[in-house]
Amino acid sequence: MTTHAAVVTVGIKKPLEIRQVPTIKPEGDEVRVRVEWTASTPLDLHQNDSGLLVKHPQVLGDGTAGTVVEVGPDAKRLRVGDKVFGFTWRSQQEKAHQEFCTTNEWLLAKLPEGFTLAEAVTLPNNFVTVFHALTVDLGLELPWPKPADYVPKDAEEAILIWGGASSVGQYAIQILHYYGYINIFATASKKHHNKLRAYGAKWTFDYRDPHAVSSILNTATLVGKKPGVPLILDCIGSKSGSISPIAKMAKRGATVAILLPVVVKDSSETEDPEYEMDVRKAAQWDEEVDARGVRTHFYLDNEFFKHHLQPDIMPMMLTEKIVEPNAQRLIEGKTMLERAQAAMDALRRKEASGERLVWRVSDESD
Ligand SMILES: NC(=O)c1ccc[n+]([C@@H]2O[C@H](COP(=O)([O-])OP(=O)(O)OC[C@H]3O[C@@H](n4cnc5c(N)ncnc54)[C@H](OP(=O)(O)O)[C@@H]3O)[C@@H](O)[C@H]2O)c1
C-alpha cells in the first residue's frame, strides 16, 4: 500500500503529529491532488482543543490547493497538471493537511490566471459558507448567473454582517454588494472600516464601542421599513461577543444566521474552550426571532450548488473581481508539521485580524 504524510490531532490540546496514511487511488469522478497550500481555520482549533466532531487521530483542514496528479476514469473537467483549489472536508482522504487529497472533481475549481494558490485557498470554506448561510438560513436568493437587471426583494433593508473583518464576513459583504444589497452594515475593528466600505458595507461600527448596538439600531431605523435589524449574519458565533449584542437588535420577524459552533468560552493557552450547538439557548431572543445555526457541511443538499458553486461560481467571481481573496498571513516553518503547529498556535492566540493563516503543505510542490 502506498502511503503519505498527514498532520493529525492526537488528543485534546496535544501537539500535532505526523502519521503515514494510505494514498487513495481516485475512482469514478475523483481526482488525487498533491496539496501544496492550505488555510487554517478556527474549526481546526475547535477540533484540536475540544475534540468537536472528531475522533483522534484526525487529519485536519478543509481548504485544499495544489496540483492534480491522478484522475479517476470518469473525471471530465480536470486533467493531470491542473492547479486547483476547493473546500474538501467529508472524510480523511480529502482533508487538506496531508500530502495528497483524493476527492470528487466537483469540489474543486481550476485556479484562474493571475492568482496564486495561496491567495485562492483563502476562498473555499468561506465562499461556500456565505452562499449556504445567505440562501438556506437567511432565505435570500442569489441567482446564478445573475440577471443583468436583478434587484433583490429586500435590497434596501438593513442587513448586518457581525464580524465583517472575519474571513467569512469579508466575502459576505462582497457577495451581498454584488447582488445589489444597499444597506449593508458591518461590525469590525476600526482599522478595517475603509476596506469593508470599499467592499460594499455602507455602515461600519466598531464592535468594541459600548454604544455599537444603539448606533446600529438608530441607523437601521433610518434606512429600513422593518423594526430593528431584520437580517443578521453572525460570522463570529461568540455567546458574549456577538450573540448577546445581536439579540438586542433582532426584533420580531428578524432572521439571524449564526455560524456554529456557539463559542461559550474561547480556547487559549491557559483556558479550555466550551462550545454549544443550540443557538436558541445562547441568548434571550425576542418572540418570533428566527435564530438559526449555520451548518455549511450540508451545502451539497442543493444540487445546483453541488455541481456549480465551487467549480464554476467561485473561480468566476475571482476572475471577474467580484470578490478579492482575504489578505494572507504566511505561516513559516521548516517542515509541514512545524507550519501546521505554528498555525494552530496562532489560532489559539487569536493572531489573525482581517487575514487568513496560509501555509505550504507538501514540501514536494513546484
Ligand atoms: N458553521 C459553519 O458552517 C461555519 C463555517 C465557517 C466558519 N465557521 C465559524 O465561524 C467563526 C469565524 O470563522 P472565520 O474563519 O471567518 O474567522 P476568522 O477570520 O479567523 O475571524 C477573525 C476575525 O474575527 C473578528 N472578531 C473576533 N471577535 C469578534 C467580535 N466579538 N465581534 C466582531 N468581530 C470579531 C476579528 O475582527 P477584527 O480584526 O475586526 O478585530 C478578526 O478579524 C469560527 O468560529 C468558525 O469555526 C462556521
The ligand as an ORCA input file, in Angstrom:
! r2SCAN-3c Opt
* xyz 0 1
  N     -20.873     26.517     10.863
  C     -20.283     26.817      9.736
  O     -20.748     26.400      8.688
  C     -19.034     27.657      9.738
  C     -18.344     27.937      8.555
  C     -17.226     28.779      8.605
  C     -16.816     29.315      9.822
  N     -17.492     28.976     10.956
  C     -17.106     29.518     12.266
  O     -17.211     30.925     12.199
  C     -16.280     31.533     13.058
  C     -15.463     32.559     12.277
  O     -14.716     31.924     11.257
  P     -13.694     32.747     10.340
  O     -12.824     31.761      9.681
  O     -14.411     33.731      9.468
  O     -12.906     33.542     11.467
  P     -11.596     34.472     11.423
  O     -11.406     35.031     10.053
  O     -10.457     33.730     11.995
  O     -12.035     35.617     12.434
  C     -11.116     36.551     12.888
  C     -11.821     37.897     12.972
  O     -12.841     37.821     13.946
  C     -13.138     39.144     14.342
  N     -13.771     39.133     15.664
  C     -13.360     38.463     16.768
  N     -14.237     38.680     17.782
  C     -15.206     39.494     17.304
  C     -16.385     40.060     17.862
  N     -16.746     39.832     19.122
  N     -17.157     40.839     17.075
  C     -16.814     41.085     15.785
  N     -15.710     40.589     15.196
  C     -14.905     39.799     15.958
  C     -11.807     39.852     14.353
  O     -12.131     41.121     13.845
  P     -11.219     42.445     13.987
  O      -9.959     42.135     13.242
  O     -12.074     43.465     13.343
  O     -11.000     42.679     15.456
  C     -10.918     39.017     13.387
  O     -10.530     39.737     12.241
  C     -15.452     30.371     13.652
  O     -15.937     30.004     14.928
  C     -15.676     29.254     12.663
  O     -15.484     27.972     13.212
  C     -18.581     28.165     10.933
*
